[in-house]
Amino acid sequence: MMFLRQILNTVLVYERFNDTINHGRNGEGIEMNGRMMLITGGAGFIGSHLTERLLNEGHKVTVLDNFSNGKIENIQHLLDNPLITLVKEDMKKPKKLGQIVNDSDMIFHLAANPEVKLGETGPKTHFEENILATFNLLEAIRKGGTAKTLVFASSSTVYGEARLVPTREDYGPLMPISTYGASKLACEALIAGYTYTFNLRALILRPANIVGSRSNHGVIVDFVKKIKANPRQLGILGDGHQEKSYMHISDCVEAIMHVAGAFAKGTQKIDIYNVGSEDKITVTQIAKIVSEVMGKPNIKYAFTGGVEGGGGWKGDVKIMQLSTDKLQRTGWKPKYSSEQAARLAAKALMRENARAKDGTNTA
Ligand SMILES: NC(=O)c1ccc[n+]([C@@H]2O[C@H](COP(=O)([O-])OP(=O)(O)OC[C@H]3O[C@@H](n4cnc5c(N)ncnc54)[C@H](O)[C@@H]3O)[C@@H](O)[C@H]2O)c1
């Protein structure tokens, strides 16, 4: 019986994954009049957690992803839920986006290439995956003509090397130092322009470093991989004094739900919120946490020295902490500090690695 159910699930997941649009098990189709949530990048790290949370709240969710970085494993455990619709679509060359957007009330736009380091070698990727994809989404909204609420995952990198830390939402001028940050700022500008010109309200969120299960990029993931490969020495990019804010994925999703919920009820055309924890920690502290969690507390650190004043790479903002005053004025505050978030994330990644080794599901 168990075996049969497994086969049935595999077939359903396969069908969903291969169909351009799959309307769910009972074939109800995309709701034309019901409230629908669209999550672009919904098979990615943050997107899959947000999808889970929205489904738990009873919302109908369309997950759109081209699976360039997202994984079916991230959402596989959700695919039996009749409220979910999975669409495989590349937002750079959209085919069904117009229809999907028309059928959605609230759009969480998370699809992007999230790798800051890529900027040195591949600015075109940021232009296409981030700016072009966002432009295509905005055009789909404009052409649809009906009122939409857009929640956009921007980034703390839009601030560049801010002179004021913790950095507030009204800080300026915004001078990103990576092409990733530049692409996010360009998206913000496009969204603002469309918001004032067309039938759209937009909430821009600027998250700090988000960490936790299903993440496949960033410093904690790098350190886990490096320590596994060489448990005697850990190479650390930069001078070790880079200091940043880390937020646990559970706090991030709660913050999104809280602020997006409040924004949806309001009437403001556009608003911006930082999404981060209340403190920051150094990359050396992160190394210490990860090596402790992996049972290698005495590992030797080898610092590369870094570029331009000790950053990890060109485009790496050395000191980043976001002011969370505006977020907290809404009555919400993060549960975890940066250190707690990093520790929880390292533990989750270790569990995932162990499950991957066993061949059991990682979600
Ligand atoms: N993780 C962080 O620390 C962090 C911090 C600040 C901002 N953000 C932003 O939050 C969003 C989600 O980040 P994440 O860490 O979950 O990254 P992720 O790579 O796990 O998720 C992004 C998803 O978008 C999909 N995607 C990329 N290009 C696409 C395209 N052209 N069409 C359709 N789907 C596409 C990918 O397959 C992936 O599933 C991104 O916009 C990222 O820039 C992330």
The ligand as an SDF file (V2000), in Angstrom:
LIG
                    3D

 44 48  0  0  0  0  0  0  0  0999 V2000
   18.7390   34.4950    0.4130 N   0  0  0  0  0  0  0  0  0  0  0  0
   19.0660   35.7170    0.7930 C   0  0  0  0  0  0  0  0  0  0  0  0
   19.8670   35.8890    1.7100 O   0  0  0  0  0  0  0  0  0  0  0  0
   18.4470   36.9120    0.1270 C   0  0  0  0  0  0  0  0  0  0  0  0
   18.7150   38.1820    0.6600 C   0  0  0  0  0  0  0  0  0  0  0  0
   18.1500   39.2900    0.0430 C   0  0  0  0  0  0  0  0  0  0  0  0
   17.3310   39.1450   -1.0560 C   0  0  0  0  0  0  0  0  0  0  0  0
   17.0880   37.9050   -1.5450 N   0  0  0  0  0  0  0  0  0  0  0  0
   16.2190   37.7810   -2.7210 C   0  0  0  0  0  0  0  0  0  0  0  0
   15.1480   36.9210   -2.3840 O   0  0  0  0  0  0  0  0  0  0  0  0
   14.7630   36.1500   -3.5360 C   0  0  0  0  0  0  0  0  0  0  0  0
   14.8270   34.6670   -3.2280 C   0  0  0  0  0  0  0  0  0  0  0  0
   16.1700   34.3370   -2.8940 O   0  0  0  0  0  0  0  0  0  0  0  0
   16.6070   32.8590   -2.5530 P   0  0  0  0  0  0  0  0  0  0  0  0
   17.7570   32.9500   -1.6510 O   0  0  0  0  0  0  0  0  0  0  0  0
   15.4290   32.0680   -2.1650 O   0  0  0  0  0  0  0  0  0  0  0  0
   17.1640   32.3900   -3.9640 O   0  0  0  0  0  0  0  0  0  0  0  0
   16.8630   31.0480   -4.7780 P   0  0  0  0  0  0  0  0  0  0  0  0
   17.8390   30.9990   -5.9060 O   0  0  0  0  0  0  0  0  0  0  0  0
   16.8130   29.8960   -3.8690 O   0  0  0  0  0  0  0  0  0  0  0  0
   15.4100   31.3440   -5.3500 O   0  0  0  0  0  0  0  0  0  0  0  0
   15.2050   32.0500   -6.5540 C   0  0  0  0  0  0  0  0  0  0  0  0
   14.3280   31.1970   -7.4300 C   0  0  0  0  0  0  0  0  0  0  0  0
   14.0640   31.8900   -8.6510 O   0  0  0  0  0  0  0  0  0  0  0  0
   14.1160   30.9560   -9.7200 C   0  0  0  0  0  0  0  0  0  0  0  0
   14.4110   31.7180  -10.9360 N   0  0  0  0  0  0  0  0  0  0  0  0
   15.5530   32.3690  -11.2490 C   0  0  0  0  0  0  0  0  0  0  0  0
   15.4600   32.9330  -12.4520 N   0  0  0  0  0  0  0  0  0  0  0  0
   14.2040   32.6580  -12.9290 C   0  0  0  0  0  0  0  0  0  0  0  0
   13.5080   32.9460  -14.1350 C   0  0  0  0  0  0  0  0  0  0  0  0
   14.0890   33.6430  -15.1170 N   0  0  0  0  0  0  0  0  0  0  0  0
   12.2530   32.4860  -14.2780 N   0  0  0  0  0  0  0  0  0  0  0  0
   11.6530   31.7600  -13.2980 C   0  0  0  0  0  0  0  0  0  0  0  0
   12.2760   31.4400  -12.1370 N   0  0  0  0  0  0  0  0  0  0  0  0
   13.5390   31.8800  -11.9510 C   0  0  0  0  0  0  0  0  0  0  0  0
   15.2030   29.9740   -9.3380 C   0  0  0  0  0  0  0  0  0  0  0  0
   15.0880   28.7270   -9.9870 O   0  0  0  0  0  0  0  0  0  0  0  0
   14.9820   29.8590   -7.8290 C   0  0  0  0  0  0  0  0  0  0  0  0
   14.0820   28.8170   -7.5200 O   0  0  0  0  0  0  0  0  0  0  0  0
   15.6940   36.5790   -4.6580 C   0  0  0  0  0  0  0  0  0  0  0  0
   15.0670   37.5900   -5.3950 O   0  0  0  0  0  0  0  0  0  0  0  0
   16.8880   37.1440   -3.9250 C   0  0  0  0  0  0  0  0  0  0  0  0
   17.5880   38.0710   -4.7060 O   0  0  0  0  0  0  0  0  0  0  0  0
   17.6270   36.7730   -0.9900 C   0  0  0  0  0  0  0  0  0  0  0  0
  1  2  1  0
  2  3  2  0
  2  4  1  0
  4  5  1  0
  4 44  2  0
  5  6  2  0
  6  7  1  0
  7  8  2  0
  8  9  1  0
  8 44  1  0
  9 10  1  0
  9 42  1  0
 10 11  1  0
 11 12  1  0
 11 40  1  0
 12 13  1  0
 13 14  1  0
 14 15  2  0
 14 16  1  0
 14 17  1  0
 17 18  1  0
 18 19  2  0
 18 20  1  0
 18 21  1  0
 21 22  1  0
 22 23  1  0
 23 24  1  0
 23 38  1  0
 24 25  1  0
 25 26  1  0
 25 36  1  0
 26 27  1  0
 26 35  1  0
 27 28  2  0
 28 29  1  0
 29 30  1  0
 29 35  2  0
 30 31  1  0
 30 32  2  0
 32 33  1  0
 33 34  2  0
 34 35  1  0
 36 37  1  0
 36 38  1  0
 38 39  1  0
 40 41  1  0
 40 42  1  0
 42 43  1  0
M  CHG  2   8   1  16  -1
M  END
$$$$
